[in-house]
Amino acid sequence: MRISVSADEDTGVARVVLDELRARGHETIGHGALAAGERADWAWATEATARDVASGRADAGVVCCWTGTGASIAANKVPGVRAALCWDAPTAAGARTWNDANVLALSLRWTSRAVLTEILDAWFGAEVSADAGDRANVDHLDRIGPSDRATPGRPGVAP
């Protein structure tokens, strides 16, 4: 599997993610602080990984920033990407199973080596749900766009 990985800093588990993925037999593409000459800011680095996934250049992505929140938000701006910020193994398994997440967002500050291993085990060990309700939700996510946004204060009502 080819996995695109970005980080806005070369700190915490940023390099460990690359090492762990390679040890599991995956090919990696680095962005941001993990690639010489690239802009390392979280929005730019994350966008590069998200575009790799959306274009098919990568089968999946891992995006990292200090909290993981900014990277998750930036990745989800790219059509075709379903990024999930995961702090533990059950969240990672659920994101893959029920949400068909194709990008894993991690916190460089809070993710330890031990927790990273557990998260990756759960992420790669989970099967995407074939349940009709779960698939309908994921299909709906793929159709949500700017014109589908609800009117503030009136959920589900298009402007």
N, CA, C and O of each residue as an XYZ file, in Angstrom:
636
protein
N       0.848     -1.168      0.000
C       0.000      0.000      0.000
C       0.902      1.243      0.000
O       1.927      1.263      0.681
N       0.529      2.259     -0.748
C       1.264      3.525     -0.769
C       0.536      4.502      0.142
O      -0.662      4.740     -0.013
N       1.273      5.061      1.090
C       0.671      5.945      2.072
C       1.415      7.277      2.085
O       2.635      7.317      2.242
N       0.673      8.354      1.921
C       1.218      9.702      1.965
C       1.155     10.191      3.407
O       0.131     10.041      4.075
N       2.248     10.773      3.884
C       2.349     11.212      5.274
C       2.836     12.649      5.303
O       3.791     13.001      4.611
N       2.181     13.478      6.103
C       2.638     14.861      6.255
C       2.713     15.226      7.727
O       1.991     14.690      8.568
N       3.612     16.156      8.006
C       3.735     16.714      9.347
C       4.211     18.145      9.205
O       4.979     18.476      8.301
N       3.747     18.984     10.106
C       4.182     20.379     10.061
C       5.447     20.601     10.883
O       6.071     21.658     10.799
N       5.820     19.607     11.671
C       7.051     19.659     12.450
C       7.685     18.280     12.439
O       6.988     17.267     12.387
N       9.001     18.245     12.490
C       9.703     16.970     12.605
C       9.952     16.727     14.093
O      11.080     16.805     14.581
N       8.866     16.431     14.788
C       8.905     16.251     16.233
C       7.919     15.153     16.621
O       7.144     14.683     15.788
N       7.953     14.751     17.879
C       7.017     13.725     18.336
C       7.152     12.459     17.514
O       8.254     11.955     17.294
N       6.020     11.954     17.064
C       6.024     10.693     16.313
C       6.080     10.890     14.798
O       5.835      9.943     14.051
N       6.395     12.092     14.334
C       6.378     12.361     12.888
C       7.214     11.343     12.108
O       6.695     10.694     11.200
N       8.477     11.196     12.443
C       9.347     10.233     11.737
C       9.010      8.794     12.111
O       9.189      7.881     11.305
N       8.524      8.594     13.330
C       8.158      7.256     13.773
C       7.027      6.712     12.903
O       6.997      5.520     12.597
N       6.091      7.585     12.503
C       5.002      7.156     11.611
C       5.596      6.589     10.323
O       5.211      5.504      9.887
N       6.525      7.313      9.717
C       7.167      6.821      8.489
C       7.861      5.485      8.728
O       7.678      4.541      7.959
N       8.652      5.405      9.786
C       9.379      4.170     10.095
C       8.433      3.000     10.326
O       8.659      1.896      9.829
N       7.373      3.255     11.084
C       6.413      2.185     11.398
C       5.682      1.709     10.143
O       5.479      0.509      9.959
N       5.290      2.641      9.286
C       4.611      2.257      8.048
C       5.528      1.453      7.150
O       5.101      0.456      6.568
N       6.780      1.865      7.026
C       7.749      1.129      6.199
C       8.007     -0.263      6.776
O       8.132     -1.231      6.026
N       8.088     -0.367      8.109
C       8.287     -1.663      8.759
C       7.121     -2.609      8.501
O       7.283     -3.829      8.523
N       5.952     -2.042      8.258
C       4.769     -2.850      7.953
C       4.670     -3.180      6.461
O       3.711     -3.817      6.025
N       5.656     -2.747      5.689
C       5.698     -3.076      4.267
C       5.059     -2.061      3.345
O       4.872     -2.340      2.160
N       4.719     -0.892      3.855
C       4.088      0.133      3.029
C       5.134      1.041      2.390
O       6.203      1.268      2.957
N       4.820      1.547      1.228
C       5.628      2.571      0.576
C       5.113      3.909      1.072
O       3.900      4.097      1.175
N       6.002      4.844      1.382
C       5.565      6.134      1.920
C       5.985      7.291      1.026
O       7.001      7.238      0.333
N       5.174      8.330      1.068
C       5.459      9.602      0.414
C       5.417     10.645      1.525
O       4.394     10.776      2.198
N       6.491     11.383      1.733
C       6.536     12.376      2.792
C       6.243     13.778      2.282
O       6.581     14.119      1.149
N       5.613     14.585      3.123
C       5.318     15.982      2.799
C       5.572     16.867      4.010
O       5.637     16.395      5.145
N       5.714     18.154      3.742
C       5.922     19.137      4.803
C       7.289     18.973      5.425
O       8.295     18.934      4.715
N       7.340     18.875      6.753
C       8.606     18.724      7.464
C       9.277     17.385      7.169
O      10.431     17.178      7.544
N       8.576     16.487      6.510
C       9.126     15.169      6.179
C       9.691     15.115      4.766
O      10.089     14.046      4.302
N       9.732     16.244      4.081
C      10.257     16.310      2.714
C      11.089     17.583      2.560
O      10.614     18.684      2.838
N      12.302     17.422      2.124
C      13.198     18.573      1.941
C      12.614     19.538      0.917
O      12.157     19.142     -0.155
N      12.645     20.814      1.282
C      12.224     21.852      0.352
C      10.738     22.125      0.284
O      10.319     23.021     -0.448
N       9.932     21.390      1.016
C       8.489     21.644      1.010
C       8.098     22.582      2.146
O       8.749     22.622      3.190
N       7.038     23.326      1.926
C       6.499     24.181      2.979
C       5.936     23.285      4.081
O       5.151     22.377      3.810
N       6.336     23.540      5.306
C       5.967     22.659      6.409
C       4.701     23.073      7.146
O       4.191     22.289      7.947
N       4.172     24.268      6.910
C       2.959     24.685      7.615
C       1.867     23.631      7.462
O       1.732     23.010      6.407
N       1.092     23.438      8.527
C       0.132     22.328      8.551
C      -0.872     22.365      7.413
O      -1.198     21.313      6.863
N      -1.367     23.520      7.044
C      -2.382     23.576      5.984
C      -1.801     23.135      4.642
O      -2.459     22.411      3.895
N      -0.594     23.556      4.332
C       0.032     23.210      3.061
C       0.484     21.747      3.041
O       0.248     21.031      2.069
N       1.127     21.318      4.108
C       1.608     19.940      4.171
C       0.445     18.950      4.110
O       0.499     17.945      3.401
N      -0.600     19.257      4.866
C      -1.777     18.388      4.873
C      -2.451     18.360      3.516
O      -2.871     17.300      3.053
N      -2.559     19.504      2.878
C      -3.185     19.538      1.559
C      -2.451     18.619      0.583
O      -3.088     17.925     -0.210
N      -1.125     18.608      0.634
C      -0.351     17.754     -0.278
C      -0.702     16.280     -0.063
O      -0.893     15.544     -1.031
N      -0.788     15.849      1.182
C      -1.153     14.459      1.465
C      -2.592     14.178      1.039
O      -2.862     13.148      0.421
N      -3.504     15.069      1.357
C      -4.912     14.866      0.994
C      -5.071     14.776     -0.523
O      -5.842     13.953     -1.016
N      -4.358     15.604     -1.255
C      -4.440     15.550     -2.722
C      -3.830     14.255     -3.265
O      -4.303     13.726     -4.270
N      -2.788     13.743     -2.612
C      -2.245     12.431     -3.011
C      -3.327     11.360     -2.909
O      -3.474     10.531     -3.808
N      -4.079     11.381     -1.814
C      -5.133     10.379     -1.598
C      -6.273     10.587     -2.583
O      -6.729      9.633     -3.213
N      -6.732     11.809     -2.720
C      -7.864     12.091     -3.604
C      -7.550     11.754     -5.061
O      -8.432     11.320     -5.801
N      -6.304     11.949     -5.471
C      -5.923     11.694     -6.867
C      -5.591     10.231     -7.139
O      -5.478      9.827     -8.297
N      -5.434      9.437     -6.089
C      -5.057      8.041     -6.267
C      -3.550      7.826     -6.257
O      -3.089      6.693     -6.393
N      -2.783      8.890     -6.099
C      -1.322      8.743     -5.997
C      -0.963      7.935     -4.749
O       0.053      7.241     -4.718
N      -1.807      8.032     -3.727
C      -1.633      7.264     -2.493
C      -2.945      6.552     -2.181
O      -4.026      7.038     -2.513
N      -2.829      5.394     -1.538
C      -4.013      4.619     -1.157
C      -4.638      5.141      0.133
O      -5.834      4.963      0.367
N      -3.833      5.779      0.958
C      -4.294      6.320      2.237
C      -3.326      7.413      2.660
O      -2.264      7.584      2.061
N      -3.704      8.152      3.699
C      -2.847      9.212      4.196
C      -2.823      9.265      5.704
O      -3.744      8.813      6.385
N      -1.725      9.840      6.212
C      -1.600     10.141      7.625
C      -1.137     11.584      7.702
O      -0.102     11.940      7.137
N      -1.899     12.416      8.399
C      -1.568     13.842      8.527
C      -1.361     14.166      9.996
O      -2.144     13.757     10.853
N      -0.297     14.907     10.274
C       0.071     15.197     11.653
C       0.306     16.686     11.843
O       0.917     17.347     11.003
N      -0.187     17.197     12.953
C       0.163     18.539     13.418
C       0.130     18.482     14.941
O      -0.139     17.427     15.515
N       0.400     19.601     15.595
C       0.556     19.591     17.047
C      -0.637     18.945     17.743
O      -0.457     18.070     18.590
N      -1.862     19.369     17.394
C      -3.051     18.766     18.011
C      -3.721     17.733     17.117
O      -4.466     16.883     17.603
N      -3.467     17.800     15.831
C      -4.147     16.948     14.862
C      -5.410     17.584     14.321
O      -5.926     17.162     13.285
N      -5.914     18.593     15.011
C      -7.167     19.233     14.615
C      -7.035     19.987     13.296
O      -7.838     19.787     12.385
N      -6.033     20.847     13.190
C      -5.842     21.613     11.957
C      -5.613     20.718     10.762
O      -6.155     20.961      9.684
N      -4.807     19.676     10.948
C      -4.548     18.740      9.852
C      -5.836     18.032      9.433
O      -6.072     17.831      8.242
N      -6.656     17.659     10.388
C      -7.921     17.001     10.083
C      -8.840     17.929      9.288
O      -9.437     17.523      8.292
N      -8.943     19.174      9.738
C      -9.800     20.146      9.042
C      -9.298     20.379      7.625
O     -10.086     20.361      6.678
N      -7.990     20.598      7.467
C      -7.424     20.859      6.139
C      -7.631     19.674      5.203
O      -8.005     19.862      4.045
N      -7.398     18.477      5.681
C      -7.563     17.284      4.833
C      -9.002     17.142      4.362
O      -9.252     16.787      3.210
N      -9.947     17.420      5.252
C     -11.357     17.266      4.895
C     -11.869     18.316      3.918
O     -12.992     18.201      3.426
N     -11.072     19.329      3.630
C     -11.446     20.324      2.619
C     -11.255     19.786      1.204
O     -11.819     20.338      0.259
N     -10.474     18.722      1.039
C     -10.196     18.159     -0.280
C     -11.275     17.125     -0.617
O     -11.434     16.140      0.104
N     -12.021     17.344     -1.712
C     -13.071     16.397     -2.088
C     -12.520     14.973     -2.233
O     -11.460     14.749     -2.817
N     -13.272     14.032     -1.685
C     -12.875     12.629     -1.756
C     -12.101     12.158     -0.548
O     -11.818     10.967     -0.415
N     -11.754     13.078      0.334
C     -11.009     12.721      1.543
C     -11.970     12.677      2.721
O     -12.814     13.556      2.895
N     -11.819     11.637      3.519
C     -12.544     11.497      4.772
C     -11.494     11.289      5.860
O     -11.064     10.165      6.118
N     -11.092     12.380      6.487
C     -10.037     12.336      7.508
C     -10.652     12.224      8.891
O     -11.677     12.843      9.177
N     -10.024     11.436      9.743
C     -10.494     11.256     11.113
C      -9.347     11.485     12.078
O      -8.282     10.881     11.949
N      -9.571     12.357     13.044
C      -8.602     12.599     14.107
C      -8.770     11.488     15.135
O      -9.824     11.364     15.759
N      -7.740     10.692     15.305
C      -7.826      9.523     16.183
C      -6.813      9.621     17.313
O      -5.623      9.841     17.087
N      -7.310      9.453     18.533
C      -6.484      9.526     19.734
C      -6.206      8.154     20.310
O      -5.321      8.004     21.152
N      -6.954      7.141     19.864
C      -6.783      5.801     20.416
C      -7.227      4.760     19.389
O      -7.786      5.099     18.346
N      -6.973      3.499     19.697
C      -7.280      2.409     18.778
C      -8.775      2.251     18.487
O      -9.137      2.060     17.326
N      -9.666      2.324     19.496
C     -11.089      2.181     19.179
C     -11.602      3.264     18.229
O     -12.431      2.984     17.363
N     -11.117      4.492     18.383
C     -11.531      5.567     17.478
C     -11.034      5.286     16.066
O     -11.764      5.500     15.098
N      -9.808      4.814     15.941
C      -9.241      4.498     14.623
C     -10.007      3.359     13.950
O     -10.305      3.436     12.758
N     -10.326      2.315     14.693
C     -11.079      1.192     14.132
C     -12.463      1.655     13.686
O     -12.924      1.283     12.607
N     -13.122      2.457     14.503
C     -14.447      2.963     14.146
C     -14.413      3.869     12.933
O     -15.305      3.809     12.086
N     -13.391      4.709     12.839
C     -13.270      5.615     11.691
C     -13.135      4.837     10.391
O     -13.729      5.207      9.378
N     -12.369      3.778     10.416
C     -12.222      2.953      9.207
C     -13.502      2.163      8.932
O     -13.968      2.111      7.793
N     -14.063      1.555      9.960
C     -15.226      0.683      9.785
C     -16.469      1.455      9.366
O     -17.061      1.152      8.330
N     -16.870      2.433     10.144
C     -18.153      3.096      9.926
C     -18.075      4.304      9.011
O     -19.053      4.644      8.346
N     -16.905      4.963      8.970
C     -16.778      6.188      8.182
C     -15.964      6.011      6.917
O     -15.847      6.948      6.128
N     -15.394      4.821      6.701
C     -14.537      4.563      5.541
C     -13.492      5.667      5.407
O     -13.201      6.133      4.305
N     -12.925      6.083      6.559
C     -11.909      7.138      6.558
C     -10.696      6.681      5.761
O     -10.239      5.546      5.895
N     -10.186      7.578      4.935
C      -9.008      7.243      4.129
C      -7.783      8.065      4.527
O      -6.703      7.892      3.963
N      -7.955      8.950      5.491
C      -6.841      9.733      6.027
C      -6.940      9.721      7.559
O      -7.980     10.030      8.140
N      -5.836      9.358      8.174
C      -5.724      9.321      9.624
C      -5.031     10.599     10.080
O      -3.933     10.904      9.614
N      -5.654     11.347     10.982
C      -5.040     12.550     11.546
C      -4.554     12.244     12.960
O      -5.262     11.632     13.759
N      -3.334     12.682     13.249
C      -2.716     12.409     14.548
C      -2.164     13.674     15.183
O      -1.760     14.609     14.492
N      -2.154     13.686     16.495
C      -1.539     14.765     17.262
C      -0.076     14.431     17.507
O       0.238     13.363     18.033
N       0.823     15.341     17.128
C       2.242     15.143     17.412
C       2.530     15.309     18.899
O       3.495     14.748     19.418
N       1.704     16.066     19.566
C       1.921     16.301     20.994
C       1.472     15.120     21.856
O       2.176     14.742     22.793
N       0.322     14.538     21.558
C      -0.288     13.563     22.454
C      -0.115     12.112     22.055
O      -0.379     11.225     22.867
N       0.319     11.839     20.834
C       0.435     10.449     20.387
C       1.806      9.888     20.752
O       2.823     10.323     20.213
N       1.830      8.931     21.659
C       3.080      8.273     22.048
C       3.381      7.148     21.057
O       2.523      6.773     20.258
N       4.585      6.619     21.110
C       4.944      5.482     20.254
C       4.007      4.296     20.492
O       3.538      3.673     19.539
N       3.740      3.989     21.747
C       2.887      2.846     22.076
C       1.473      3.042     21.532
O       0.898      2.127     20.943
N       0.917      4.232     21.730
C      -0.433      4.511     21.238
C      -0.442      4.530     19.713
O      -1.404      4.069     19.099
N       0.615      5.058     19.093
C       0.704      5.048     17.632
C       0.612      3.628     17.103
O      -0.132      3.370     16.157
N       1.346      2.714     17.690
C       1.309      1.312     17.250
C      -0.102      0.747     17.371
O      -0.577      0.061     16.467
N      -0.763      1.031     18.473
C      -2.139      0.555     18.673
C      -3.084      1.166     17.642
O      -3.937      0.469     17.092
N      -2.937      2.455     17.381
C      -3.791      3.129     16.399
C      -3.580      2.524     15.013
O      -4.547      2.229     14.311
N      -2.320      2.337     14.616
C      -2.048      1.769     13.291
C      -2.538      0.327     13.194
O      -3.062     -0.072     12.154
N      -2.379     -0.454     14.249
C      -2.913     -1.830     14.249
C      -4.420     -1.805     14.011
O      -4.941     -2.567     13.196
N      -5.111     -0.926     14.726
C      -6.575     -0.837     14.586
C      -6.966     -0.316     13.221
O      -7.890     -0.844     12.603
N      -6.275      0.722     12.730
C      -6.576      1.341     11.433
C      -6.459      0.319     10.307
O      -7.368      0.174      9.490
N      -5.329     -0.388     10.273
C      -5.091     -1.341      9.191
C      -5.803     -2.671      9.403
O      -5.982     -3.438      8.457
N      -6.209     -2.947     10.640
C      -6.906     -4.190     10.926
C      -8.417     -4.119     10.730
O      -9.087     -5.150     10.667
N      -8.947     -2.919     10.635
C     -10.396     -2.743     10.522
C     -10.868     -2.954      9.082
O     -10.176     -2.604      8.127
N     -12.025     -3.517      8.956
C     -12.667     -3.705      7.659
C     -13.739     -2.636      7.492
O     -14.476     -2.338      8.432
N     -13.824     -2.069      6.314
C     -14.862     -1.081      6.034
C     -16.214     -1.797      6.031
O     -16.369     -2.850      5.411
N     -17.178     -1.218      6.722
C     -18.500     -1.819      6.844
C     -19.217     -1.893      5.501
O     -19.158     -0.964      4.695
N     -19.885     -3.002      5.280
C     -20.722     -3.177      4.096
C     -22.196     -2.945      4.433
O     -23.057     -3.071      3.563
N     -22.489     -2.606      5.691
C     -23.857     -2.350      6.133
C     -24.468     -1.234      5.294
O     -23.831     -0.205      5.066
N     -25.694     -1.431      4.838
C     -26.358     -0.456      3.968
C     -26.463      0.927      4.614
O     -26.272      1.935      3.934
N     -26.757      0.992      5.894
C     -26.858      2.275      6.580
C     -25.512      2.990      6.653
O     -25.428      4.199      6.437
N     -24.464      2.232      6.957
C     -23.124      2.829      7.004
C     -22.709      3.324      5.623
O     -22.145      4.412      5.501
N     -22.978      2.547      4.593
C     -22.619      2.937      3.227
C     -23.416      4.176      2.806
O     -22.881      5.061      2.138
N     -24.690      4.238      3.195
C     -25.515      5.396      2.843
C     -24.945      6.668      3.464
O     -24.931      7.718      2.821
N     -24.479      6.585      4.700
C     -23.873      7.750      5.346
C     -22.612      8.194      4.618
O     -22.430      9.386      4.370
N     -21.741      7.254      4.274
C     -20.494      7.598      3.575
C     -20.814      8.168      2.194
O     -20.201      9.149      1.773
N     -21.764      7.566      1.489
C     -22.160      8.090      0.176
C     -22.708      9.514      0.303
O     -22.434     10.372     -0.537
N     -23.479      9.749      1.357
C     -24.020     11.096      1.576
C     -22.890     12.096      1.832
O     -22.919     13.212      1.312
N     -21.905     11.704      2.625
C     -20.752     12.579      2.869
C     -20.110     13.012      1.554
O     -19.754     14.177      1.378
N     -19.969     12.064      0.642
C     -19.333     12.370     -0.643
C     -20.153     13.348     -1.482
O     -19.610     14.012     -2.365
N     -21.458     13.440     -1.211
C     -22.312     14.356     -1.975
C     -22.480     15.725     -1.333
O     -22.964     16.653     -1.982
N     -22.091     15.867     -0.080
C     -22.250     17.148      0.596
C     -21.293     18.159     -0.020
O     -20.096     17.901     -0.142
N     -21.824     19.297     -0.401
C     -21.014     20.355     -0.985
C     -21.493     21.705     -0.502
O     -22.425     21.781      0.297
N     -20.872     22.772     -0.974
C     -21.237     24.121     -0.507
C     -22.714     24.446     -0.661
O     -23.280     25.107      0.210
N     -23.360     24.006     -1.736
C     -24.766     24.331     -1.939
C     -25.685     23.515     -1.038
O     -26.876     23.812     -0.936
N     -25.142     22.489     -0.383
C     -25.937     21.639      0.487
C     -25.892     22.075      1.946
O     -26.494     21.430      2.804
N     -25.195     23.146      2.230
C     -25.063     23.581      3.616
C     -26.404     24.079      4.144
O     -27.144     24.786      3.461
N     -26.685     23.695      5.350
C     -27.950     24.082      5.981
C     -27.927     25.549      6.378
O     -26.865     26.129      6.605
N     -29.098     26.131      6.459
C     -29.239     27.511      6.940
C     -28.928     27.515      8.434
O     -29.428     26.660      9.164
N     -28.106     28.469      8.906
C     -27.801     28.518     10.330
C     -29.077     28.516     11.172
O     -30.016     29.264     10.898
N     -29.097     27.678     12.184
C     -30.238     27.603     13.082
C     -31.351     26.695     12.572
O     -32.319     26.447     13.290
N     -31.229     26.198     11.346
C     -32.255     25.315     10.791
C     -31.581     24.109     10.131
O     -31.462     24.057      8.907
N     -31.135     23.129     10.949
C     -30.431     21.978     10.409
C     -31.227     21.284      9.304
O     -32.434     21.068      9.414
N     -30.512     20.946      8.248
C     -31.122     20.188      7.159
C     -31.889     21.030      6.171
O     -32.441     20.487      5.214
N     -31.947     22.338      6.363
C     -32.685     23.199      5.441
C     -31.681     23.944      4.584
O     -30.901     24.747      5.096
N     -31.691     23.692      3.307
C     -30.754     24.346      2.391
C     -31.126     25.804      2.212
O     -32.307     26.150      2.230
N     -30.119     26.676      2.037
C     -30.409     28.102      1.863
C     -31.156     28.376      0.571
O     -31.476     29.527      0.275
